[in-house]
Amino acid sequence: MPPSARVLQRLGPRREAYFGRNERLRGAWTDEIVYALLADEWAARGSATRR
């Protein structure tokens, strides 16, 4: 798992999609992972960290 995906997992969004080898970047096929977090989930997370 790439470091950027580990950071996202710590922040709390859920993984909604994984597209394997869907995009070419610098001549190589790369994977794409899509994460999502609803506004109310983000707000609830923020208030929980302020306690």
mmCIF file as gemmi writes it, N, C-alpha and C atoms, coordinates in Angstrom:
data_model
loop_
_atom_site.group_PDB
_atom_site.id
_atom_site.type_symbol
_atom_site.label_atom_id
_atom_site.label_alt_id
_atom_site.label_comp_id
_atom_site.label_asym_id
_atom_site.label_entity_id
_atom_site.label_seq_id
_atom_site.pdbx_PDB_ins_code
_atom_site.Cartn_x
_atom_site.Cartn_y
_atom_site.Cartn_z
_atom_site.occupancy
_atom_site.B_iso_or_equiv
_atom_site.pdbx_formal_charge
_atom_site.auth_seq_id
_atom_site.auth_asym_id
_atom_site.pdbx_PDB_model_num
ATOM 1 N N . MET Axp A 1 ? 0.843 -1.172 0 1 0 ? 1 A 1
ATOM 2 C CA . MET Axp A 1 ? 0 0 0 1 0 ? 1 A 1
ATOM 3 C C . MET Axp A 1 ? 0.892 1.24 0 1 0 ? 1 A 1
ATOM 4 N N . PRO Axp A 2 ? 0.601 2.197 -0.872 1 0 ? 2 A 1
ATOM 5 C CA . PRO Axp A 2 ? 1.44 3.398 -0.916 1 0 ? 2 A 1
ATOM 6 C C . PRO Axp A 2 ? 1.268 4.24 0.347 1 0 ? 2 A 1
ATOM 7 N N . PRO Axp A 3 ? 2.288 5.026 0.683 1 0 ? 3 A 1
ATOM 8 C CA . PRO Axp A 3 ? 2.212 5.859 1.888 1 0 ? 3 A 1
ATOM 9 C C . PRO Axp A 3 ? 1.005 6.795 1.89 1 0 ? 3 A 1
ATOM 10 N N . SER Axp A 4 ? 0.63 7.329 0.736 1 0 ? 4 A 1
ATOM 11 C CA . SER Axp A 4 ? -0.514 8.243 0.688 1 0 ? 4 A 1
ATOM 12 C C . SER Axp A 4 ? -1.81 7.535 1.099 1 0 ? 4 A 1
ATOM 13 N N . ALA Axp A 5 ? -1.961 6.271 0.756 1 0 ? 5 A 1
ATOM 14 C CA . ALA Axp A 5 ? -3.152 5.511 1.154 1 0 ? 5 A 1
ATOM 15 C C . ALA Axp A 5 ? -3.15 5.277 2.663 1 0 ? 5 A 1
ATOM 16 N N . ARG Axp A 6 ? -1.99 5.06 3.248 1 0 ? 6 A 1
ATOM 17 C CA . ARG Axp A 6 ? -1.908 4.875 4.707 1 0 ? 6 A 1
ATOM 18 C C . ARG Axp A 6 ? -2.312 6.155 5.443 1 0 ? 6 A 1
ATOM 19 N N . VAL Axp A 7 ? -1.909 7.302 4.906 1 0 ? 7 A 1
ATOM 20 C CA . VAL Axp A 7 ? -2.295 8.581 5.51 1 0 ? 7 A 1
ATOM 21 C C . VAL Axp A 7 ? -3.809 8.737 5.458 1 0 ? 7 A 1
ATOM 22 N N . LEU Axp A 8 ? -4.403 8.453 4.322 1 0 ? 8 A 1
ATOM 23 C CA . LEU Axp A 8 ? -5.861 8.571 4.187 1 0 ? 8 A 1
ATOM 24 C C . LEU Axp A 8 ? -6.584 7.648 5.157 1 0 ? 8 A 1
ATOM 25 N N . GLN Axp A 9 ? -6.104 6.449 5.337 1 0 ? 9 A 1
ATOM 26 C CA . GLN Axp A 9 ? -6.753 5.518 6.256 1 0 ? 9 A 1
ATOM 27 C C . GLN Axp A 9 ? -6.724 6.051 7.683 1 0 ? 9 A 1
ATOM 28 N N . ARG Axp A 10 ? -5.656 6.722 8.059 1 0 ? 10 A 1
ATOM 29 C CA . ARG Axp A 10 ? -5.587 7.298 9.407 1 0 ? 10 A 1
ATOM 30 C C . ARG Axp A 10 ? -6.56 8.457 9.576 1 0 ? 10 A 1
ATOM 31 N N . LEU Axp A 11 ? -6.851 9.186 8.491 1 0 ? 11 A 1
ATOM 32 C CA . LEU Axp A 11 ? -7.764 10.327 8.568 1 0 ? 11 A 1
ATOM 33 C C . LEU Axp A 11 ? -9.228 9.905 8.657 1 0 ? 11 A 1
ATOM 34 N N . GLY Axp A 12 ? -9.548 8.691 8.25 1 0 ? 12 A 1
ATOM 35 C CA . GLY Axp A 12 ? -10.892 8.189 8.465 1 0 ? 12 A 1
ATOM 36 C C . GLY Axp A 12 ? -11.807 7.973 7.276 1 0 ? 12 A 1
ATOM 37 N N . PRO Axp A 13 ? -11.485 8.416 6.06 1 0 ? 13 A 1
ATOM 38 C CA . PRO Axp A 13 ? -12.422 8.14 4.974 1 0 ? 13 A 1
ATOM 39 C C . PRO Axp A 13 ? -12.444 6.656 4.62 1 0 ? 13 A 1
ATOM 40 N N . ARG Axp A 14 ? -13.521 6.232 4.007 1 0 ? 14 A 1
ATOM 41 C CA . ARG Axp A 14 ? -13.636 4.827 3.604 1 0 ? 14 A 1
ATOM 42 C C . ARG Axp A 14 ? -13.165 4.671 2.159 1 0 ? 14 A 1
ATOM 43 N N . ARG Axp A 15 ? -12.632 3.525 1.873 1 0 ? 15 A 1
ATOM 44 C CA . ARG Axp A 15 ? -12.209 3.22 0.504 1 0 ? 15 A 1
ATOM 45 C C . ARG Axp A 15 ? -13.445 2.79 -0.273 1 0 ? 15 A 1
ATOM 46 N N . GLU Axp A 16 ? -13.754 3.516 -1.337 1 0 ? 16 A 1
ATOM 47 C CA . GLU Axp A 16 ? -14.962 3.244 -2.1 1 0 ? 16 A 1
ATOM 48 C C . GLU Axp A 16 ? -14.691 2.517 -3.409 1 0 ? 16 A 1
ATOM 49 N N . ALA Axp A 17 ? -13.505 2.657 -3.953 1 0 ? 17 A 1
ATOM 50 C CA . ALA Axp A 17 ? -13.24 2.003 -5.235 1 0 ? 17 A 1
ATOM 51 C C . ALA Axp A 17 ? -11.75 1.754 -5.411 1 0 ? 17 A 1
ATOM 52 N N . TYR Axp A 18 ? -11.464 0.709 -6.159 1 0 ? 18 A 1
ATOM 53 C CA . TYR Axp A 18 ? -10.087 0.392 -6.531 1 0 ? 18 A 1
ATOM 54 C C . TYR Axp A 18 ? -10.097 0.06 -8.016 1 0 ? 18 A 1
ATOM 55 N N . PHE Axp A 19 ? -9.313 0.793 -8.788 1 0 ? 19 A 1
ATOM 56 C CA . PHE Axp A 19 ? -9.206 0.554 -10.222 1 0 ? 19 A 1
ATOM 57 C C . PHE Axp A 19 ? -7.777 0.122 -10.512 1 0 ? 19 A 1
ATOM 58 N N . GLY Axp A 20 ? -7.607 -1.136 -10.817 1 0 ? 20 A 1
ATOM 59 C CA . GLY Axp A 20 ? -6.275 -1.671 -11.082 1 0 ? 20 A 1
ATOM 60 C C . GLY Axp A 20 ? -5.827 -1.399 -12.502 1 0 ? 20 A 1
ATOM 61 N N . ARG Axp A 21 ? -4.624 -0.896 -12.616 1 0 ? 21 A 1
ATOM 62 C CA . ARG Axp A 21 ? -3.987 -0.619 -13.914 1 0 ? 21 A 1
ATOM 63 C C . ARG Axp A 21 ? -4.919 0.157 -14.855 1 0 ? 21 A 1
ATOM 64 N N . ASN Axp A 22 ? -5.481 1.241 -14.375 1 0 ? 22 A 1
ATOM 65 C CA . ASN Axp A 22 ? -6.439 1.984 -15.19 1 0 ? 22 A 1
ATOM 66 C C . ASN Axp A 22 ? -5.867 3.248 -15.819 1 0 ? 22 A 1
ATOM 67 N N . GLU Axp A 23 ? -4.65 3.615 -15.466 1 0 ? 23 A 1
ATOM 68 C CA . GLU Axp A 23 ? -4.108 4.876 -15.941 1 0 ? 23 A 1
ATOM 69 C C . GLU Axp A 23 ? -2.61 4.736 -16.21 1 0 ? 23 A 1
ATOM 70 N N . ARG Axp A 24 ? -2.168 5.363 -17.299 1 0 ? 24 A 1
ATOM 71 C CA . ARG Axp A 24 ? -0.735 5.332 -17.596 1 0 ? 24 A 1
ATOM 72 C C . ARG Axp A 24 ? -0.09 6.596 -17.057 1 0 ? 24 A 1
ATOM 73 N N . LEU Axp A 25 ? 0.985 6.42 -16.308 1 0 ? 25 A 1
ATOM 74 C CA . LEU Axp A 25 ? 1.716 7.535 -15.73 1 0 ? 25 A 1
ATOM 75 C C . LEU Axp A 25 ? 3.198 7.301 -15.972 1 0 ? 25 A 1
ATOM 76 N N . ARG Axp A 26 ? 3.815 8.223 -16.688 1 0 ? 26 A 1
ATOM 77 C CA . ARG Axp A 26 ? 5.239 8.095 -17.043 1 0 ? 26 A 1
ATOM 78 C C . ARG Axp A 26 ? 5.558 6.757 -17.699 1 0 ? 26 A 1
ATOM 79 N N . GLY Axp A 27 ? 4.675 6.312 -18.574 1 0 ? 27 A 1
ATOM 80 C CA . GLY Axp A 27 ? 4.917 5.093 -19.337 1 0 ? 27 A 1
ATOM 81 C C . GLY Axp A 27 ? 4.562 3.787 -18.638 1 0 ? 27 A 1
ATOM 82 N N . ALA Axp A 28 ? 4.027 3.852 -17.417 1 0 ? 28 A 1
ATOM 83 C CA . ALA Axp A 28 ? 3.683 2.629 -16.681 1 0 ? 28 A 1
ATOM 84 C C . ALA Axp A 28 ? 2.215 2.682 -16.245 1 0 ? 28 A 1
ATOM 85 N N . TRP Axp A 29 ? 1.602 1.518 -16.212 1 0 ? 29 A 1
ATOM 86 C CA . TRP Axp A 29 ? 0.224 1.432 -15.729 1 0 ? 29 A 1
ATOM 87 C C . TRP Axp A 29 ? 0.206 1.589 -14.213 1 0 ? 29 A 1
ATOM 88 N N . THR Axp A 30 ? -0.75 2.377 -13.722 1 0 ? 30 A 1
ATOM 89 C CA . THR Axp A 30 ? -0.868 2.611 -12.284 1 0 ? 30 A 1
ATOM 90 C C . THR Axp A 30 ? -2.272 2.273 -11.799 1 0 ? 30 A 1
ATOM 91 N N . ASP Axp A 31 ? -2.388 2.043 -10.506 1 0 ? 31 A 1
ATOM 92 C CA . ASP Axp A 31 ? -3.679 1.772 -9.877 1 0 ? 31 A 1
ATOM 93 C C . ASP Axp A 31 ? -4.238 3.077 -9.304 1 0 ? 31 A 1
ATOM 94 N N . GLU Axp A 32 ? -5.546 3.108 -9.159 1 0 ? 32 A 1
ATOM 95 C CA . GLU Axp A 32 ? -6.205 4.26 -8.556 1 0 ? 32 A 1
ATOM 96 C C . GLU Axp A 32 ? -7.106 3.773 -7.43 1 0 ? 32 A 1
ATOM 97 N N . ILE Axp A 33 ? -7.035 4.438 -6.288 1 0 ? 33 A 1
ATOM 98 C CA . ILE Axp A 33 ? -7.881 4.115 -5.146 1 0 ? 33 A 1
ATOM 99 C C . ILE Axp A 33 ? -8.69 5.367 -4.822 1 0 ? 33 A 1
ATOM 100 N N . VAL Axp A 34 ? -10.004 5.207 -4.681 1 0 ? 34 A 1
ATOM 101 C CA . VAL Axp A 34 ? -10.894 6.335 -4.41 1 0 ? 34 A 1
ATOM 102 C C . VAL Axp A 34 ? -11.389 6.237 -2.971 1 0 ? 34 A 1
ATOM 103 N N . TYR Axp A 35 ? -11.222 7.32 -2.212 1 0 ? 35 A 1
ATOM 104 C CA . TYR Axp A 35 ? -11.685 7.403 -0.831 1 0 ? 35 A 1
ATOM 105 C C . TYR Axp A 35 ? -12.774 8.463 -0.732 1 0 ? 35 A 1
ATOM 106 N N . ALA Axp A 36 ? -13.683 8.303 0.254 1 0 ? 36 A 1
ATOM 107 C CA . ALA Axp A 36 ? -14.755 9.279 0.438 1 0 ? 36 A 1
ATOM 108 C C . ALA Axp A 36 ? -15.055 9.466 1.916 1 0 ? 36 A 1
ATOM 109 N N . LEU Axp A 37 ? -15.515 10.67 2.231 1 0 ? 37 A 1
ATOM 110 C CA . LEU Axp A 37 ? -15.934 11.011 3.578 1 0 ? 37 A 1
ATOM 111 C C . LEU Axp A 37 ? -17.02 12.07 3.443 1 0 ? 37 A 1
ATOM 112 N N . LEU Axp A 38 ? -18.184 11.834 4.029 1 0 ? 38 A 1
ATOM 113 C CA . LEU Axp A 38 ? -19.275 12.788 3.959 1 0 ? 38 A 1
ATOM 114 C C . LEU Axp A 38 ? -19.006 13.977 4.875 1 0 ? 38 A 1
ATOM 115 N N . ALA Axp A 39 ? -19.597 15.121 4.543 1 0 ? 39 A 1
ATOM 116 C CA . ALA Axp A 39 ? -19.369 16.345 5.322 1 0 ? 39 A 1
ATOM 117 C C . ALA Axp A 39 ? -19.745 16.164 6.784 1 0 ? 39 A 1
ATOM 118 N N . ASP Axp A 40 ? -20.867 15.489 7.056 1 0 ? 40 A 1
ATOM 119 C CA . ASP Axp A 40 ? -21.26 15.307 8.458 1 0 ? 40 A 1
ATOM 120 C C . ASP Axp A 40 ? -20.32 14.353 9.191 1 0 ? 40 A 1
ATOM 121 N N . GLU Axp A 41 ? -19.727 13.401 8.477 1 0 ? 41 A 1
ATOM 122 C CA . GLU Axp A 41 ? -18.733 12.516 9.09 1 0 ? 41 A 1
ATOM 123 C C . GLU Axp A 41 ? -17.474 13.312 9.445 1 0 ? 41 A 1
ATOM 124 N N . TRP Axp A 42 ? -17.079 14.217 8.563 1 0 ? 42 A 1
ATOM 125 C CA . TRP Axp A 42 ? -15.908 15.05 8.817 1 0 ? 42 A 1
ATOM 126 C C . TRP Axp A 42 ? -16.174 15.97 10.011 1 0 ? 42 A 1
ATOM 127 N N . ALA Axp A 43 ? -17.359 16.564 10.062 1 0 ? 43 A 1
ATOM 128 C CA . ALA Axp A 43 ? -17.706 17.461 11.165 1 0 ? 43 A 1
ATOM 129 C C . ALA Axp A 43 ? -17.715 16.702 12.494 1 0 ? 43 A 1
ATOM 130 N N . ALA Axp A 44 ? -18.278 15.496 12.502 1 0 ? 44 A 1
ATOM 131 C CA . ALA Axp A 44 ? -18.318 14.699 13.716 1 0 ? 44 A 1
ATOM 132 C C . ALA Axp A 44 ? -16.907 14.314 14.162 1 0 ? 44 A 1
ATOM 133 N N . ARG Axp A 45 ? -16.054 14.033 13.218 1 0 ? 45 A 1
ATOM 134 C CA . ARG Axp A 45 ? -14.668 13.675 13.536 1 0 ? 45 A 1
ATOM 135 C C . ARG Axp A 45 ? -13.95 14.871 14.134 1 0 ? 45 A 1
ATOM 136 N N . GLY Axp A 46 ? -14.199 16.058 13.581 1 0 ? 46 A 1
ATOM 137 C CA . GLY Axp A 46 ? -13.557 17.277 14.075 1 0 ? 46 A 1
ATOM 138 C C . GLY Axp A 46 ? -13.973 17.611 15.485 1 0 ? 46 A 1
ATOM 139 N N . SER Axp A 47 ? -15.248 17.466 15.784 1 0 ? 47 A 1
ATOM 140 C CA . SER Axp A 47 ? -15.712 17.773 17.148 1 0 ? 47 A 1
ATOM 141 C C . SER Axp A 47 ? -15.189 16.749 18.146 1 0 ? 47 A 1
ATOM 142 N N . ALA Axp A 48 ? -14.979 15.524 17.701 1 0 ? 48 A 1
ATOM 143 C CA . ALA Axp A 48 ? -14.461 14.477 18.599 1 0 ? 48 A 1
ATOM 144 C C . ALA Axp A 48 ? -13 14.749 18.951 1 0 ? 48 A 1
ATOM 145 N N . THR Axp A 49 ? -12.254 15.356 18.05 1 0 ? 49 A 1
ATOM 146 C CA . THR Axp A 49 ? -10.836 15.618 18.33 1 0 ? 49 A 1
ATOM 147 C C . THR Axp A 49 ? -10.648 16.87 19.158 1 0 ? 49 A 1
ATOM 148 N N . ARG Axp A 50 ? -11.66 17.705 19.279 1 0 ? 50 A 1
ATOM 149 C CA . ARG Axp A 50 ? -11.555 18.946 20.064 1 0 ? 50 A 1
ATOM 150 C C . ARG Axp A 50 ? -11.891 18.727 21.53 1 0 ? 50 A 1
ATOM 151 N N . ARG Axp A 51 ? -12.32 17.546 21.924 1 0 ? 51 A 1
ATOM 152 C CA . ARG Axp A 51 ? -12.713 17.29 23.311 1 0 ? 51 A 1
ATOM 153 C C . ARG Axp A 51 ? -11.518 17.156 24.209 1 0 ? 51 A 1
